[in-house]
Amino acid sequence: MYVILDLHAAPGGQTGTNIDDSAGYPWLYQSPQEQEHLIGIWRRLARHYRDETAVLGYDLLNEPIPHFPKLAPLNSSLEPLYKKLSGEIRKVDTHHILFLGGRSGTELFGLRQTFRCERRLHLAQILDGAG
């Protein structure tokens, strides 16, 4: 059995909805202070678990940027944040998988070829509303 560390409540909020305890808006993408806080959290987690064989990897942001039209302008902020996070994590842990959730929770997105990161996996979470 393996464990995936999954961040549901990023500093400032990654969704602006009830799943991340934010103040109703995903301030993470517009706040350098909250981004540094997030990077610090993942740096500490990666340092602590880097040699833990029961950990399969790290899900950096759970369901980032919901599909709400008013939040669409934030979509372009996700890739640069993933690049920063990945770079900092790879400074202390080079072997665990980084799980990268797509924008709007379900969107499979193509990261640019300039985004080099070993051992990453792209996620899409599909919720059918069936309860």
N, C-alpha and C positions, 0 to 999 in steps of 0.2 A: 504494500500500500504506500502511496506517495501523497504528499501534501503540496498544495499550491497556495502560496500566500497571496491573498486577494485584497486589494485596497478598495473598500467600499466608501470610505468617507475621507476624501482628500482634503487637505487644508483649503478653505475657500469654496469647496464644492466643485465636483467635476460634472454635475448634472443640473443643479439648481432645483432638484426635486426631493421627495421624501427619502430616497435611498441613500443620500449622502449627508444628511443633517446640515445642509447649507442654509443660507438665509434667503432662499428663493431664487437665486441666480448663481450660475457657475463662475464665481469670481476668480477661480484659479487661473484661467486663461489670460486674465487682464492684470493680474497682480504679481509683480516680480517677487514680492515678499512671500506670498503663498507658494509660489513655485520653488523658491529656495527652501522653504519649510518642507515641502514635499520631497525635494531632492535629499534633504538631510534625513528624513524618515527612511527613504529607501536605501541610502548609503549605510545607515546604522543597521537596518535589517539584513542587507546583503553581507555586511561585515560579520554579523552574528551567525548567519546561517550558511556562509559560503562553503563550509566543509560538511554540512549536514546532508547525508545521503538520502534521508527520507523526504527532503524537499525536492520536488520536481522542478519548480520554478516560481516566478513572481508575476502575478497579474497586476500590472502597474496601475491601471485605473479601471474600475468596474463601470461598464456602460457609459463611457464618456460622451458628452454633448448629446442630449436628446434630440429627437426629430422635430421639435417645435420650430416653425419657420422663423420666429424672432431670434433664434439662436444659431441659425445657419451661418451668419458671419463669423462665428467662432470656429467653424470647421477647419479653417486654414491654420489655426493655432495648435492643433493637436500634434501634427507631425514634428514641429520644432520642439515641443515639450517632450515628446517621446525620445527625440535625439539627445536632448540634454540628460534626461533620466537614464537612458541606456548608457551613455558615455560615463556618467558618474558611477553607475552600478558596475560596469565592466572594469573600472579601476580597482575594485576590491573583490569581484566575483566574476570569473570568466567562463564558468561552466554551466550554471543554472539557466534554464530556458526563460526568456522574457516573453510573457503573453501580452499582446497588444490588442486591445479592444477597438473595434471600428467606431467611427463617428455614428451618432444616433443609435447606438446600442446594437443595431443589426446590420449596418452597412459594412460590407467588405470593401476595404479601400486599398488602393495600390500606393505604397510608399515609393517615393522617388528612388531611382537607382543610386542616388548620391547618399542615401541613408544606408550605411554599412553597419550591420550589427549581427554578429554570429549568434546562432542558437536563439532565434526568435520565432514566435508562432503568432499568426493573426487570428483573432477571434471574431465571431459574430454570434450574438445571442438573439435567438428568435423566440419571441413570446407570442403565442397565438391567442391569448386572451381567454382561453377556455377555463381559467381558474386554477 
